Amino acid sequence: MDRRAKVELFEQIRREYEHGSGTIRGIAKKLGIHRRIVREAVLSAVPIERKTPVRERPKLQPAIAFVDAILEADHKAPRKQRHTAHRIWCRIRAEMPEVEVAESTIRRHVRERKIKLGLTRRETFIPQSYSWGAEAQVDWYEAYAEICGERQKVYLFCMRSMASGGAFHRAFPHASQQAFLEAHELAFAYFGGVFTTLRYDNLKSAVKKILRGYQREETTRFIAFRSHWGFASEFCTPGEGHEKGGVEGEGGYFRRNHLVPVPHVASWEELNVLLREASKQDEQRMIGERTQTVGAGMHTEREHLRTLAEEGFDLAAVHFPHVNASGCIRVLTNFYSAPLPVGVEVQAKVYSTYVEIWHQGQCVARHERCFDRQQKILDLEHYLEALTKKPGALAGSTPLEQWRAQGRWPVSFDRFWEMLKQRQGRQSGTRAMIEVLLLGRQYGYPSLKIAMEKALEMSCFDVDVVRLLLDAEGLGRPEPEPVEIGALRCYDRPQPTTRNYDQLLRNYPATGVIQ
């Protein structure tokens, strides 16, 4: 009989004793119970807790001293190198084969002993209240996504408002400092203002060195970024993730509810559109015991946020490398091609997903940023001038191989190149192919592809033919726009004729040609 049923039985017994038969024997006979229970109910409305008998443990008894000695020794062991119950059971099987005890029995005993020895840490957390616009928490978390048919690890930035519960999520291929700062600006735009304080863990994008207490030596760019947007920063104690439990829980909730199953997208842009729609969808939910939705709280909080700066912060990390003998510049740990002479100093601007190369105030090249090490990111277009002098290097060049891998070298290019080599020879045909590729700078490579395919259809394999097709209407030249002539019509003149020359025919001799 469970406790609730027994309390109800005691109530019935006491009622019968007061207003019914009034005797213990009569109540026991009427209800079909023992007189001992009736006496117990008459004395107290609350049933007495039954004493749990102390059972003997014949299987565990030989191992108790061994287990207790291990737990005592764990007081001096590193926190992450202490024995688990499973590890103790494994040691008992290996070192005390004569003792046959179940793992569940060892687990139960270890749990009891750890509580008595104080090895089980149970911390009490204090609920917190937040003012509108006062604090937001920031963190990175990881997930996976199918991007262009390939499963990739995704680093997601999250900023969560502690008052409203609203959150902003953004995906990046790498948790770099540029991505960290860029995501802040996008989050400020999403919330419609800047929070008074942002709370972080000790991530390298912001913290250079952990000092005593809450003091931190912050990175120069983070200090400048914080000054530009006018917010204060606070950092958690190392290893104490509960100090920013709001954003920790938000990351887990968002991943479970919006990234399961694994999303399949065609690009990073499509993934971030999906994340933004999911964030908007979460604005309709209510958190815990709050009386309004997340979206309503964000609307109220927007009035208490600091206004956005008129101009954004310069997010790029700037480097000043020189072009090496391979026509590349080194940026961080990778090499990027540049269409400039060897030895020229350039300005490289590193953003979260791409790298720009500037020279004399102009952006001369832009590459997708690579996060591997010692890789070469090459563009065949940057080597065309050099290849005009060394045409034999085109066939086995790494830039050509990368263009093929990226899908920028269609089959029609190979066919046209092969026909040029058959007609003009290997070296001259390759040089002619390079001249054709140079036309792509002026007219664009999509138009060049169309012109080359038309030349193949007509069996015309010459540079001038491709140039003529590119100059033709609908490829390289935009259609002329009609212009209203208006008052200029008064200057119209009649078209010239040859009628005035007919009078010369009258003097033409009928006999023949004049000698």
C-alpha positions in Angstrom: 0.0 0.0 0.0 1.4 3.4 -1.0 1.6 6.2 1.5 -1.3 8.2 0.0 -3.7 5.2 0.3 -2.5 4.6 3.9 -3.2 8.2 4.9 -6.7 7.9 3.4 -7.2 4.7 5.3 -6.1 6.4 8.6 -8.6 9.2 7.9 -11.5 6.6 7.5 -10.4 4.8 10.7 -10.4 8.0 12.7 -13.8 9.0 11.4 -15.3 5.6 12.3 -13.7 5.8 15.7 -15.2 9.2 16.4 -18.7 8.8 14.7 -19.1 5.1 14.0 -18.9 2.0 16.1 -16.3 3.5 18.4 -14.4 0.3 19.2 -11.1 -0.9 17.9 -12.5 -4.5 17.4 -15.6 -3.2 15.6 -13.6 -0.9 13.2 -11.1 -3.7 12.4 -13.9 -6.2 11.7 -15.8 -3.6 9.5 -12.8 -2.6 7.5 -11.1 -5.9 7.4 -7.8 -4.8 8.9 -5.7 -5.6 11.9 -6.4 -4.1 15.3 -2.8 -2.9 15.4 -3.4 -0.5 12.4 -6.5 0.8 14.1 -4.6 1.6 17.3 -1.9 3.3 15.2 -4.4 5.5 13.4 -6.2 6.5 16.6 -3.0 7.7 18.0 -1.8 9.7 14.9 -3.2 10.8 11.6 0.2 10.4 9.9 1.4 6.8 9.4 4.7 6.0 11.1 7.5 5.5 8.7 8.5 1.9 8.5 12.0 1.1 9.5 14.1 -0.1 6.6 16.0 -3.2 7.8 19.7 -3.2 7.4 20.4 -5.9 4.9 23.6 -7.8 4.9 25.9 -7.5 1.9 27.7 -10.8 1.7 28.9 -10.1 -1.9 30.0 -6.5 -1.3 31.5 -7.0 2.1 35.0 -8.3 0.9 35.4 -5.3 -1.4 34.3 -2.5 0.9 37.7 -1.9 2.4 39.3 -1.8 -1.1 36.7 0.6 -2.4 36.9 3.0 0.6 40.7 3.0 0.3 40.5 4.1 -3.4 38.0 6.9 -2.6 40.2 8.2 0.3 43.2 8.3 -2.1 41.2 10.2 -4.6 41.3 13.2 -2.3 44.8 13.9 -3.4 44.4 13.0 -7.1 43.7 15.6 -9.8 40.0 16.3 -10.2 39.8 14.9 -13.7 41.8 11.7 -12.8 39.8 10.3 -10.0 38.1 6.9 -10.0 34.7 6.4 -11.4 32.5 3.6 -10.1 33.0 1.7 -13.4 36.8 2.0 -13.1 36.7 0.7 -9.5 34.6 -2.3 -10.5 37.1 -3.0 -13.3 39.9 -2.9 -10.8 38.0 -5.3 -8.4 37.7 -7.8 -11.3 41.3 -7.5 -12.2 42.9 -7.3 -8.7 40.3 -9.3 -6.6 39.1 -12.1 -9.0 37.7 -14.1 -6.1 35.1 -11.3 -5.3 32.0 -11.6 -7.5 30.0 -8.4 -7.2 27.7 -6.7 -9.7 28.7 -3.3 -11.1 25.3 -1.8 -10.0 26.2 -2.8 -6.4 29.5 -1.0 -6.6 27.9 2.1 -8.1 25.4 2.3 -5.2 28.1 1.9 -2.6 30.4 4.4 -4.3 27.6 7.0 -4.5 26.8 6.7 -0.8 30.5 6.9 0.2 31.2 9.9 -2.1 28.4 11.8 -0.4 29.7 11.0 3.0 33.3 11.9 2.1 32.3 15.2 0.3 33.6 14.1 -3.1 30.2 14.8 -4.7 29.9 18.5 -5.3 26.4 19.9 -5.3 26.4 23.6 -6.0 23.5 26.0 -5.3 22.7 28.5 -8.0 21.1 31.9 -7.3 18.3 33.1 -9.6 19.0 36.4 -11.3 16.9 39.3 -12.5 17.9 41.6 -15.4 16.9 45.1 -16.4 15.9 46.0 -20.0 18.9 46.4 -22.2 21.3 45.9 -19.3 23.1 42.7 -20.3 23.5 40.2 -23.1 25.6 37.1 -23.1 27.9 36.0 -26.0 29.3 32.6 -26.9 30.3 30.2 -29.7 28.9 26.7 -30.2 29.4 24.0 -32.8 27.1 22.0 -35.1 27.2 20.3 -38.5 25.5 21.1 -41.8 25.5 19.7 -45.3 26.8 22.5 -47.5 27.0 21.9 -51.3 26.6 18.1 -50.5 29.6 18.1 -48.1 29.2 17.7 -44.3 31.1 20.5 -42.6 31.6 21.7 -39.0 29.8 25.0 -38.5 30.8 27.5 -35.8 27.8 29.4 -34.6 27.9 32.8 -32.9 25.1 33.5 -30.4 24.2 36.7 -28.6 21.3 36.4 -26.1 19.4 39.2 -24.4 19.0 38.2 -20.7 15.9 40.4 -20.1 13.8 39.5 -23.2 15.3 36.1 -24.0 15.7 37.0 -27.7 18.8 35.6 -29.4 20.8 36.1 -32.6 22.6 33.3 -34.4 25.1 33.4 -37.2 27.1 30.6 -38.8 30.8 30.9 -39.9 33.3 28.5 -41.3 35.7 29.4 -38.6 35.5 31.2 -35.2 38.0 33.9 -36.2 38.3 37.3 -34.7 37.0 38.9 -37.8 33.9 36.6 -37.7 33.5 37.4 -34.0 33.5 41.2 -34.6 31.3 41.0 -37.7 28.7 38.9 -35.9 28.5 41.5 -33.1 27.6 44.2 -35.6 25.0 42.0 -37.2 23.6 41.2 -33.8 23.3 44.9 -32.8 21.4 45.5 -36.1 19.1 42.6 -35.3 18.3 43.8 -31.8 18.1 47.4 -32.9 20.7 48.8 -30.5 23.6 48.1 -28.2 23.4 46.5 -24.8 25.1 48.2 -21.8 27.1 45.1 -20.9 28.2 42.0 -22.8 29.3 38.9 -20.9 31.9 36.5 -22.4 34.0 33.5 -21.5 37.7 33.9 -22.0 37.8 33.4 -25.7 41.0 34.3 -27.6 39.3 36.9 -29.9 38.8 39.2 -26.9 41.2 38.0 -24.1 44.9 38.0 -24.5 45.8 37.0 -20.9 43.9 36.1 -17.8 45.0 38.1 -14.8 44.1 37.9 -11.1 40.3 37.8 -10.3 38.2 39.4 -12.9 41.0 41.4 -14.6 41.9 40.5 -18.2 44.4 41.7 -20.7 42.2 42.2 -23.7 43.3 42.3 -27.4 43.9 45.7 -29.0 41.2 45.2 -31.7 38.6 44.1 -29.2 39.3 47.2 -27.0 38.9 49.5 -30.1 35.7 47.7 -31.2 34.2 48.0 -27.7 35.1 51.7 -27.6 33.5 52.3 -31.0 30.2 50.7 -30.0 30.2 52.0 -26.4 29.5 48.8 -24.4 31.2 47.4 -21.3 32.6 43.8 -21.2 32.7 41.3 -18.4 34.4 37.9 -18.4 33.5 34.7 -16.6 35.7 32.7 -14.2 37.6 30.1 -16.2 35.8 26.8 -16.2 32.6 28.2 -14.8 30.3 28.1 -17.7 27.2 28.6 -15.5 28.1 32.2 -15.1 26.7 32.7 -18.6 24.1 30.0 -18.4 21.6 31.9 -20.5 23.6 31.7 -23.7 24.8 28.2 -22.9 21.2 27.0 -22.7 20.2 29.0 -25.8 22.8 27.3 -27.9 21.7 23.8 -26.9 18.0 24.7 -27.4 18.5 26.2 -30.8 20.7 23.3 -32.0 18.2 20.7 -30.8 15.1 22.4 -32.3 16.4 24.0 -35.5 19.5 22.0 -36.6 18.0 18.6 -36.2 17.9 16.9 -38.6 21.2 18.2 -40.1 20.3 21.0 -42.5 21.1 20.6 -46.2 21.9 24.0 -47.9 23.6 25.1 -51.1 25.7 27.9 -49.5 26.7 29.7 -46.3 24.3 32.5 -47.2 21.4 30.1 -47.4 22.3 28.6 -44.0 22.3 32.0 -42.4 18.9 32.8 -43.9 17.6 29.6 -42.4 19.1 30.6 -39.0 17.6 34.1 -39.1 14.1 32.6 -39.9 14.5 30.2 -37.0 15.4 33.1 -34.7 12.3 35.0 -35.9 10.2 31.9 -35.2 11.6 31.7 -31.6 10.3 35.2 -31.0 6.8 33.7 -30.7 7.6 31.4 -27.8 7.3 32.1 -24.1 10.2 31.2 -21.7 9.5 29.7 -18.3 7.0 31.7 -16.2 7.3 34.9 -18.2 4.1 36.7 -19.0 5.0 37.8 -22.6 6.6 36.3 -25.6 10.2 36.8 -26.6 9.3 39.1 -29.5 7.2 41.3 -27.2 10.1 41.6 -24.8 12.5 42.5 -27.6 10.1 45.2 -28.7 10.0 46.7 -25.2 13.8 46.3 -24.7 14.6 48.1 -28.0 13.6 51.4 -26.3 16.3 50.9 -23.6 19.2 50.0 -25.8 22.0 52.4 -26.8 21.6 53.8 -30.3 23.7 52.3 -33.1 26.8 54.0 -34.3 26.5 55.9 -37.5 29.3 54.0 -39.1 30.5 50.4 -38.6 33.9 49.4 -37.3 36.6 48.5 -39.8 36.5 44.8 -39.3 39.4 43.9 -41.5 42.8 42.8 -40.1 45.4 44.6 -42.3 48.7 43.1 -43.4 51.4 44.5 -45.7 53.1 41.5 -47.5 55.2 41.5 -50.7 54.5 39.6 -53.9 56.9 36.6 -54.1 58.4 34.9 -57.1 55.3 32.7 -57.4 53.1 35.7 -57.8 51.6 35.2 -54.3 51.4 37.1 -51.1 51.5 35.4 -47.7 48.6 36.2 -45.4 48.7 34.5 -42.0 49.5 30.9 -42.9 48.4 30.7 -46.5 49.4 32.2 -49.9 47.1 34.1 -52.3 47.8 35.1 -55.9 48.0 38.7 -56.9 48.2 40.2 -60.4 51.2 42.4 -59.6 55.0 42.3 -60.3 57.3 40.4 -58.0 58.5 42.4 -55.0 55.6 44.9 -54.9 54.2 45.7 -51.4 50.5 45.3 -51.2 47.8 45.8 -48.5 45.9 42.6 -47.6 42.6 43.0 -45.8 41.4 39.9 -44.0 37.7 39.5 -43.4 35.7 36.6 -41.9 35.1 34.8 -45.2 37.4 36.5 -47.8 40.7 38.3 -48.3 41.1 41.5 -50.4 44.4 42.6 -52.0 44.8 46.4 -52.4 47.4 48.3 -54.3 47.5 52.1 -54.9 44.0 52.6 -53.6 42.4 49.9 -55.8 41.2 46.3 -54.9 43.2 44.2 -57.4 42.1 40.8 -56.2 39.7 39.1 -53.9 39.9 35.5 -52.7 37.8 33.2 -50.5 39.5 32.9 -47.2 41.3 29.6 -46.5 41.5 28.3 -42.9 43.9 25.5 -43.5 47.7 25.9 -43.3 50.3 26.3 -46.0 47.8 26.3 -48.8 47.9 28.2 -52.1 44.8 29.9 -53.4 45.5 30.8 -57.0 43.5 32.5 -59.7 44.5 31.7 -63.3 43.6 35.2 -64.5 46.5 36.6 -62.4 49.0 34.6 -64.4 47.9 35.2 -68.0 50.5 38.0 -68.7 53.3 35.7 -67.5 51.9 32.8 -69.4 52.1 34.7 -72.7 55.9 34.5 -72.3 55.8 30.9 -71.0 52.9 29.2 -72.8 54.2 25.7 -72.1 53.6 26.2 -68.4 49.8 26.5 -68.8 48.9 22.8 -69.2 50.4 21.7 -65.9 49.8 24.9 -63.9 48.3 24.8 -60.4 46.0 27.8 -61.2 44.5 25.8 -64.1 44.0 22.8 -61.9 42.2 24.9 -59.3 40.0 26.5 -62.0 39.0 23.0 -63.1 38.2 22.0 -59.5 36.0 25.1 -59.0 34.1 24.5 -62.3 35.5 27.7 -63.9 37.1 25.8 -66.8 34.3 24.2 -68.9 34.7 21.4 -71.5 34.3 23.9 -74.4 37.6 25.6 -73.3 39.5 22.3 -73.7 37.9 21.5 -77.0 38.7 25.0 -78.4 42.3 24.8 -77.0 42.8 21.3 -78.7 41.6 22.6 -82.1 44.0 25.6 -81.8 46.9 23.3 -81.1 46.0 21.1 -84.1 45.9 24.0 -86.5 48.7 26.2 -85.2 50.9 23.8 -83.3 51.3 23.2 -79.6 53.1 26.4 -78.6 51.4 28.8 -81.0 48.0 27.3 -80.2 48.5 27.6 -76.5 49.6 31.2 -76.9 46.4 31.8 -78.9 44.4 30.2 -76.1 45.9 32.5 -73.6 45.0 35.5 -75.8 41.4 34.2 -75.8 41.4 34.0 -72.0 42.6 37.6 -71.8 39.4 38.6 -73.6 37.5 37.3 -70.5 38.8 40.2 -68.5 37.2 42.7 -70.8 33.9 40.9 -71.7 33.5 38.5 -68.7 34.0 34.8 -68.7 30.3 33.8 -69.0 30.2 35.8 -72.3 33.6 34.3 -73.3 32.2 30.8 -72.8 29.1 31.5 -75.0 31.3 33.0 -77.8 33.7 30.1 -77.7 30.8 27.6 -78.0 29.5 29.5 -81.0 32.9 29.4 -82.6 33.1 25.6 -82.1 29.7 25.3 -83.8 30.9 27.3 -86.8 34.2 25.4 -86.8 36.1 28.7 -86.6 39.1 28.4 -84.4 40.8 31.8 -84.3 41.2 34.6 -81.7 39.7 37.2 -84.0 36.6 35.1 -84.5 36.0 34.9 -80.7 36.6 38.7 -80.4 34.2 39.4 -83.3 31.5 37.2 -81.6 32.1 39.0 -78.3 31.6 42.3 -80.0 28.4 41.1 -81.6 25.1 42.3 -80.4 23.8 40.4 -77.2 27.3 39.3 -76.0 29.7 42.0 -75.1 27.9 45.1 -76.2 24.8 46.4 -74.4 21.8 47.3 -76.6 21.6 51.1 -77.5 19.1 53.1 -75.6 16.6 55.2 -77.7 17.2 58.9 -77.5 14.4 61.5 -78.0 15.6 63.9 -80.8 13.0 66.6 -80.1 13.9 70.1 -81.4 16.8 68.7 -83.5 14.3 67.7 -86.2 14.4 71.3 -87.6 18.0 70.6 -88.9 16.9 67.6 -91.0 18.1 67.6 -94.6 16.8 65.6 -97.6 18.9 62.6 -98.6 21.3 63.2 -101.6 20.4 61.8 -105.0 22.1 61.2 -108.4 19.5 62.9 -110.5 21.7 65.9 -111.2 24.2 63.7 -112.9 21.6 62.5 -115.5 22.2 65.6 -117.6 25.6 64.4 -118.4 24.1 61.5 -120.3 22.8 63.9 -123.0 26.3 64.8 -124.2 27.4 61.2 -124.3 28.3 60.3 -127.9 26.2 57.6 -129.5 29.2 56.2 -131.4 30.9 54.8 -128.4 33.6 55.6 -126.0 35.4 59.0 -126.2 39.0 58.6 -126.9 
